[in-house]
Amino acid sequence: MDAIDDFVDHVLGTGFDDLPPQAIRAAKTFTLDSFGVGLSGGAGPWVDEMIQLSTQWGQGDDARVWGHGLRLPAPAAALCNAYQIHNAEFDCVHEGAVVHSMTVLLGAAMAVAEKDGGTSGKDLILAAALGVDVACHISVAVTTGLKFFRPATAGALAAVTAIGKLRGFDAETLRHAYSIAYGQISGTMQAHTEGSMLLGMQVGFNARNAVVACDMAAAGLQGPRNILEGPFGYFRLIEDGYDRDVLLGSLGRTWRITELSHKPFPSGRATHGIVDGCLGLQREHGFSANEVAGIVAQVPPLIHHLVGRPIEAVMSTNYARLCAAYVTAHALRHEGIGVDAYDDGNLSNPDSQDLARRIQINIDDNPDPNALVPVTVTITLKNGAKHIVTVQDVYGSPANPMSHEAHLAKFRKNCAAAPHPIGAERAEALIDQVEDLESLDEVTRLVDLMMPKDA
């Protein structure tokens, strides 16, 4: 039996009352976080062009683009909103899975919920928890490095899970929805390697494709059965190896949504261990960025692969967010990283550029191809002093979490950074609604609060 059948049984056999309190809490926390990141992401590169193009591919008023108000067919709205969530590299992540597991899921599920109507807060919490569970159980079982962009590929399966649960699919319909989505899965790591805007677009593609797959399955269309473990299934084409015991061993007992990490900075999560270590040393020893002679970071191979790229005199926003040398230099000069770190003036700042060129990212001997920790940082000051720290639990991870107050502060800042601000009153109302999400009878009201005041 293909493991997809185990996941179908898990999804259909789980109700809201089966969720532990920690999973409910995490679902609410990372739903709100994703809403804020999606609103702020509306100011990112190529968003307006993406929205405008979407109007040329079909008309419909199923669902709205967050922070914008334009109504689009559900697949198009899913594409735009998922793209907005990810394009600032500010969305939550499961570090062991290397998956931004709420991004495709919420972009797609909220579009379907708005189209269909009648989705309660409890429905959304359960759908989110199960979607993250499927995507992350699949991804933590992988024993080889990234070949495809896992946040997009596994994200498609998360989104199908959520939509299928919201729509009450039976086993055959859900299985075919997974299958049809698998036939459309996309996401090349070349976009990450080059720092291309295609990276965020791939997240959007899979949100759109998940909506389409669920519509097709609901209409009775069918696909192959063995999409995970078949000879041409996910684990043989999209990944290169997996451990079946890890894949299914804790299903229904370990809730992966409780293992998600916040992103305190709008940059690739693989940069965060280096930034966290450097800022910690700066706070502890009180030196300024101008006093730094050089920095050496010893990192797992995956971090070097993802963000060890060299600083360039002219960088795109997408490239810079995935350049550990740049984001670390900027963070030391500004005591952190804001969404304005990628403005032209900051990207070309000679002091940041100079410091970034004195930062080395070296590969350690970590044998795990999916590890993001530990990270060891050595800062040498111009007076000869050396400061060293090893970061095992990066700020924002479950073992070193952001406080609830810091989580809300991030959300409020993201709302204020949206190109069409929703205003403080709506932001606070959105916080209140998500905090009491179990009591909400219609999640479309959440989208109402994400509309600009003049929409």
Number of C-alpha atoms within 10 A of each C-alpha: 9 13 17 20 18 12 23 21 13 16 25 17 10 15 15 15 9 11 17 12 11 12 22 20 16 21 25 23 18 25 21 21 25 27 27 29 30 32 30 29 31 27 19 22 16 15 18 14 9 16 20 12 12 18 16 8 10 10 12 12 13 19 25 27 27 31 30 22 18 16 17 24 21 29 26 33 31 33 30 30 33 32 32 35 33 28 32 26 23 27 30 26 24 26 20 19 24 23 24 29 33 32 35 36 32 29 33 34 30 26 30 26 24 21 18 15 13 14 20 18 22 21 23 28 23 23 30 31 26 29 32 32 25 28 28 31 23 25 25 20 20 23 15 13 16 19 14 20 22 24 29 29 28 34 31 35 29 34 37 34 33 31 31 30 24 21 17 12 20 14 15 15 21 28 27 23 31 29 26 25 29 25 15 16 23 20 24 18 16 14 19 21 16 14 22 15 18 20 25 24 24 25 36 32 26 36 40 29 28 36 27 21 29 29 18 17 23 19 10 12 14 18 16 14 18 18 25 21 18 16 11 12 19 20 19 15 15 21 18 14 15 18 13 13 9 15 19 15 13 12 16 17 9 13 21 26 25 21 21 26 25 26 24 23 25 25 27 22 32 27 25 25 27 32 28 24 24 27 19 14 18 17 11 10 10 10 13 14 19 13 11 21 17 17 25 17 28 21 26 25 22 21 27 21 15 20 26 23 19 17 23 16 10 11 17 16 21 25 23 24 26 25 26 32 30 30 30 28 27 26 21 21 17 13 17 18 20 16 19 12 21 25 12 13 10 15 23 15 13 12 14 23 19 13 23 23 16 15 23 18 21 15 17 15 9 15 9 14 15 22 19 25 24 18 24 21 25 21 22 17 18 12 9 9 10 14 15 15 17 16 18 16 17 25 21 23 20 15 12 13 18 18 10 10 9 13 19 18 12 19 23 20 16 24 26 17 20 23 16 22 21 23 17 12 9 19 21 14 13 22 20 11 20 20 15 13 25 17 12 19 14 18 22 22 13 22 19 17 21 26 22 19 15 9 11
